[in-house]
């Protein structure tokens, strides 16, 4: 069973992000992310976990599921759809056209 800190550190390193870069991209402080990675007593809010999940390309549920060590396809898909919903109408249409080319 991987802890939140282990999952966060592993994903951050796989994405090639330093603590500084993840802090900037997520809007959280470097020290807070370090605490999450290194102290099991930390209980982040859903809002903060979502900010980290958005940057790392997974669903927030990945961080809170005890039986999952590595992100599964459903975690990546959920993150994709969440990011899609944030796009403006023009970008959504462009993405739909790109997806049509794969059929």
CORKALIN-V432276 format. One record per helix or strand. SS is the DSSP state (A for helix, B for strand). FROM is the first residue (numbers start at 0). TO is the last residue. If there is no record, write none. Layout:
# CORKALIN-V432276
SS_FROM_TO / SS_FROM_TO
This chain:
# CORKALIN-V432276
A_3_13 / A_18_25 / A_29_37 / A_45_55 / A_60_63 / A_72_85 / A_88_99
